[in-house]
Amino acid sequence: MSAQLIVPYVVLWATLMRGLLVAAKILPPTCARCGRNLERRKLGEQICDCHTG
């Protein structure tokens, strides 16, 4: 395998695994812009406010 293709394959694999873990409700969905959770899991937890305003 070419060294130029290793990084894209790793990024693709990580993206797909994150999607599967979010779908399985193991990881919470996060904002692409700020990285904060989109929904609260615990009272008082900070959530994304990028799209409000």
N, C-alpha and C positions, 0 to 999 in steps of 0.2 A: 504494500500500500504506500502510496506517495505521502511524503511528509506534509505536502500542501493540503491533503484531504483529511488529515487527522483532526485538526482543530474544528473544521465544520462538522465532522461526524460527532465529536464530543459535545459541541454546542447543540446539535440536533437531538442527541440522546438525552442531554440534561433537560432540554425544553419538553420533550415528550414525557420523561419521567415526572417532571414537576406537574404537568397536566394530568397525568394519571393519579398522582398523589392528591391533587386538589379534587379530582372527581371522586376519589375514594374517601374524601373528607378526612384525610390524615393531616394535610396541610391546609391552612386557610388561604382563600384567594387574596392576592395582594395587588396594589396599584402598580402599574408599569412605570409611572412617573416618579412617585416618591417611595415606593416600597412598603408603605404601611398597609395594614389589613383593611379590607373593604367593609368588614363587619366586625362587631365586637364579639369576643368570646367570653370576656370577663367584664364585670362592671368597672368602669373607670378607665378601660383600655383606650389608648388613642387610636383613631381611625383616620383614613384618608379624607382630606378636605380639599383636594386639588380641583374637583369638579363643581364645587359649590360657589355661588357668588353671583 
